Amino acid sequence: MIHRISILLAAVAASFFCNIAFAEPTTGPVKILEVRPYNVQGAPGAVYVRIDQVSLCNTDTYKIDLSWSGSKEILATALSALVADKPIKVEVANSGCVGFATPIQSLYILKQ
């Protein structure tokens, strides 16, 4: 019985470390101030999302790259948060910080 409990505790501890190791850089709770679609002739384009504070990657403006899979879902989340005045968290890829217009990997919409 003690052996089974030890294995269970080890598995639970390992799951905590796995989640931490793969976490992507994420802002704290912020509000969206502006969503700006930007047309690039001959390219899929982008949508710029401005938040209420300079945060992750030393910027307040992030980019939804419309050529990425999942970009429409990210845009829908951004628009929903803007209209509902809900806080969000912005997540970027580990290697993705480029300052202004850092690409968004995902958005979390938060309940206030």
N, C-alpha and C positions, 0 to 999 in steps of 0.2 A: 504494500500500500504506500509506504514512504517513497519507494522508487517511482511509482506512478505520479505522485504529487511533485517530486523533483523534476520529472520530465515535463509536466504541465507548466510548472513555474519557469523552467528554462525556455519553453516555447513562447510563453507570454513575454518574457524579457526580450527574447530575440525579435519578436514582432515590433516592440517599441523601437529598438535600434534600427530595424529595417525602414520603418516609416521616417525616422529622422534622417537617415542617410540619403534618401531619395527626395527629400523636400526641395522644392524649387523656391527661389527668392520671392517673397510675397510682402505686399504692403500691409500696414495695419488698416483698420477701417477708415475709409475715405468716402467722400461724396463726389459724384460726377457733376461737373459744371457745364460741360459742352461735349457734344458728339458731332464730329465734322467729317462727312464723306468727302473724299478727295479723288477726283477722276484723273487717271493718268492715261493719256491716249495710247492705245495699243497694248495696255497692260491691265491686269485685273483691278488695280486701284487699291485704295486703303481707306480706313476710317480712323481719324484721330480722336482720342478720348482724353479730355483734360479733366484732372481731378483738383480738389480744393487745397492741395498742399504739395510742395516739393517733397518727394518721398524716395522710394526705391530708385536706384540708378540716377540719382541727382536730377530728376525731372518731374514735372507735373503733367506731361503729355506723353501718352503711349499710343501705339499703333496696332490696329487690327489689320493684318495683311489678308486681303480678300482672296489671295491665291491659296491660302492654307486650308486644309480640311478643318471643319469645325468653326470657321470664321463667321458663318451666318448665325450660329448658335451664340457665339461670343457677342456679336452685334445685338442680337435679340436681348441678351442679358443686360448689356449696357443701356439699351433704350428703355427696358423695363425699369431698371434702377433709376434712370434719370427722371422718367415720368412719375414714378412712385416716390421719388425722393428718398430712396433707401440707400444705406451705406453698402459699399462693396469692398472687396480685397482684390488687388491686381496681382496676378502671378506671371512671372517671366521665366524663360528658360535659364538654366544655370549659366550658360555662356552668352546670354542674350543682352546684357546691359550695354547700351550704346548711347546713353544720355537721352536727348530729345528723340521721341518716336521709337523708343524701345518696344519691340514687338510683344504683344500680350499673348501668353500661352493659354491662360484661362482667367475667368472672373468668378468670384464668389459673390452672390447677392446675399445680404445679411438681413435678418429680422432685427428691428430696433429694440 
